[in-house]
Amino acid sequence: MGLETLRPELATETGMERLDSMLNLARQNMEEVRGYVHQIESPQEALPLIQHLRKLAEEFQEHAKVSVRFQTFGEEYPVTKQAKTALYRCLQESLTNAVRHGHATEITVSMKFEPQQTRLEIQDNGRGMEQVQDGFGLNAMKERALNLQGHIAVYTELGEGTLVTCTLPRQTELKDEVIRLLVVDDQPFIRESLRILLEEQQDLQVVGTAEDGEQAIALCKQVQPQLVLMDLDMPNMDGITASRTMKQLWPQIRILILTTFEDTGQALEALRSGADGYLLKSIRKGAGNYAGRTNLSLYLCKSHFQNSGEK
């Protein structure tokens, strides 16, 4: 509204064009914020990754009046929705910081599709810094990358500009394949019950069961599961520690935490340690018997695994 009130005070055609451009940008930002609040996917997010990032770079170049060069290396392959969002936010924050804090006039964006990882690099010609200061934006970028077992690195030197890299391990989606599953729970009855129920599913293969985190890690080396159903409270090594270790050693393994309602706080801690999601043992479907609850958990488990970009 404040921008609208400036119209009578701007007499030149150039001034009106700049004002219209800023108003359009403000309206787009407001719609974007509303989308986040309501968790609605924007039309741009449906675009392939390269188009999504290139569009951001072009719009930034237009509005910020700086040169943004966009280049790609390697053949593009599909990435998860979470990875796509992390890369987009990293580019958005890095472009903004390059102009706002670094006073850059030229920025080069490089998107690299490598066999084992996806890497985004943003290099600017700004004034750089003696020391990197972690603000809200940078911390958010690091947390997004960490949740995907990736990392953010910032290289900067006074007078030499800044280079930001976002590196994420490559995660591929499985379609019409048998999912190799490891069940980890310290209670023998639950382990065996889950094994029997899950093996009835044509698209699941239980390749092992473990009674604690240490045994689960040892089995991962032997049977190489694609998905782990992990209990939290176990002797020797708990589910949080085991999840963290597994993701460090095998970032491609998906981990779903099995927990009780009272343990949801621990489940969230496990997510921060690298787990991909959690299921409540008490979840219900129709009749409240154990088989019914497990079948619904199984449905959620397979849906999560096959659409792993969604939480």
N, C-alpha and C positions, 0 to 999 in steps of 0.2 A: 504493500500500500504506500510505503514511503517512496518507492521508485515511481509509482504512478503519479504522485503529487509533483514530481519534477518536470512533467511534460510541459506545463506552461512556461517554465524557466529555460527550456532548451529551444533555441531559435534556429539552429543549423540542422541541415539534413543529416550530417554525420552524427551529430549528437542524438537525434531521434533514432537512428539506426543502432547506435550503441546501447541506448536505453531499451529498445525493443529486444535486442539480443540478451541483455541482462535480465529482463523480465521473463523471457522464455526460459532461460537457464534457472531462474528462481522457481518458476512453476514446475519444471522438470524435477528439481530437487525436492520440492514439496511432495510430488507424487511418489518419488522414490522413497521418501521417509514414510509416507502412508503405507506403501507396499511392505516395508520392513515391519511396521507396527502390526499389520494384519497378516504377515507372513505370506504375502501374495507374490508369486513369481512375475517379474516384469517380462514384457515381450522380448526384450533384448537377451534375457537369460536363456531363451530357447534357441538362440543362434549357436552355431559351432564356436568353439573356443577362439579360434583365430579371428573370426568375424567380430565376435564379442569384444575382444581386446583392441582390434584395429579401430572399431567404431569409437571406443572410449578415447583412443589416442587422437583420432581425427577431431572429435568434439572438443577435446582439451586444447588442441592446437588452435582451433577456431576461436575459442573464448578467451584463452590466456595469451594469445598473440605471440606464441613461441614456436620454434621449429621442432616438430616431433617426427623422427624417422622410425618407421616400424619395419622390422625384418624378421624372417623366420628361417630356421635351420632344421633339416630333417623332415621326414614325412609325418604329417599330423595323424595322431591316433586318438581314439575316444578317451576322455578322462571322466572321473566321477563328478557329480554335481558339487560335492564339497571342494574338490581340487579346483574346479572351475571358479567357484566363488573366491577361494583363497588367492588364486592368481589375479583375478579381477581386482580385488581389494588391495592387493599389493601394488599393482600398477597404478590404481587410482591414488593411493596415499603417496606413492613415490613421486608421481608427476606433480602433485600439489606441493609436496615438500621442496622439490627441486626449484620451483618458482618462488614460493612463499619465503622459504628460508635461505635457499642457495642463490636466488636471483639468477637462475640459469636462463639462457636464451636458446640453447640447443640441447635436445634430449634424444638419445638413441635407445629404442626398445628392441630387445632381441628375445624371441621366443624359440627355445631349443627343445626339440623332441628327441631324446636320447633313448637307447634301448632299455635302460634300467631306471631312468628318472626323467622328469620334466623340469626344465629350468627357465626361469624368466629373469632377464637382466635389464636394469634401467640405469643408463650412464648419462650424467649431465655435465655440462661445462661450467657449473656454478662455482661459487667461491669456496665451497667445501667447509670443513670444520676441523678444529684441533682434536675434538673429542665428540663421539656420538652421544647424543642425549636422548634417552628413551622416553618419548612422550606417549600419550594415549594411542595415537595412530600406529606407531611402531610396535608397541606392546600388543595391540590387537592383531597386527600382521604376524608377529611371532607366535602368538597363541593359535591362530588359524593353522599355520604351518606345522606347529608342534602336534596339534590334534591329528594331523595326517602323517606323522612321523617324518616330517620334513624340517627345514630350517631356513631362517632368514639371516643373511649376512650383509653388513653395511661396511663398505670400504671408503674412507674419505680422508682428505688431507687438505689443509688450508691452502687455498689458491689452486687446487688441482681437481676440484669437482668431487662428485660422489657417485659410487657404484653400489646399487642395491641388487642382491640376488635372492630369488626365492626358488628353492630346490625341493621338489616333492618326489617321493618314490613312485614309480609307475604302478598303477593299480588297474587291472583289466576286469571287465565284467564277464561273468560266466553265463552262457545261454545254452539251455538244453544239454547240460552236462551233469554228471553225477558229482555231488559235493562230498568231498572227503572230510569226515567229521570226527572230532575228538571230544569226548565227554569227561569233564573233570568235576568230581564231587566226592567229599570224604565219607558220605553215607552209602554203604554197599547197596542197600535196597533201591535208593534213588538212581544210582549209577546203572544198575541192572535193568530197572524199569524203563529208564530213558533209552538204553541200548535196544531193548526189545521193541519198544514203540517206534523208535526212529528207523530201525532197520526194516520196518514194514513199508517205508516210503521208497518208491522206485528211484527217486532222484537224490537219495541220501545213502551214504555208505559210512557206517561207524567203523573207523579204522583203529580205534583204541579207546580205553577208558583209564583214567588215572585218579588216585585218591588224594593227591596233594599237588602243589605247584611244582615241586622238584621233579616228581614223577612225570608230570605233564610236559615239562621242558625236555626231559630225556626222551619221551615218546615222540615229541615233535621232530627231533633229529632222525628218528628211525622211520616214522610212518608219513611224515610231511603232510599234515592235514591242511585243508584250505579254510576250515572253520572250526573254532573251539568254543564249546559251551562251558563256561567257567564259573564254578561256585566261588564265593568270597571267603567265607570263614573256614579255613582248613589248617591242619597242623603242618609243621615243618616249613611250609611256604604258603602264604595266603594268596588269594586270587589277584589282588592288586599288584603285589610284587611279581607274581608270575606273568601277568599281562604286560607289565613294563619290560621285563626281560625278553619275552617272546617278540614284542614289537621291535626291540632293538636288534634282535638276531634275525627275525623273519618278518619284515614290515608288511609283506603281502598277505600274511595270515589275518583273517577277520576273527575278532573275539567278541562274543556276546556273553555278558555277565548274567548268571542266574542268581536271583536274590529274593529275599523276602521283603515284604512291604516296609518293615522296620529298617532294612539295610539300604534304602534308596540313597541315603547320604554317602555311604561307602561306594555305591554304584557310580555316583557322579565323580567320586575321587578316582575310581577305576577308569572312567572315560578320560579324565585328565592324564592318566598314565598310558593311554593309548588304546583302550578298548573301544570298539565301534558302536556299542549300544548295550542295553540291558533288558532282560525280561523278568517279570515278577513270577515267582513260583506259584503265587496265589491267583494268577489270572484265570478268569472263568469263561466258559462257553457253554451255554445251554445248561444241562445238568451239571452239578458241581463236583462230579467225580474226577479223580486224578487223571484218567485217560482223556477226558474232555478238556481239562486244563492244558494238558501236555500237547494235545492236537492243535489247540489255538496257539500255544507257544511255538510249535513247529511251523505253523503257517506264517506267523510273524517272523520267525527265524529265516525261513527260505525267502520271504518277500524282502527282508532287510538285506540278505546276502546278494540276491539277484538285482537289487536296486540300491546298491551300497552307497550311492550318493545321498540318500535320504536318511535322516535320523529317525 
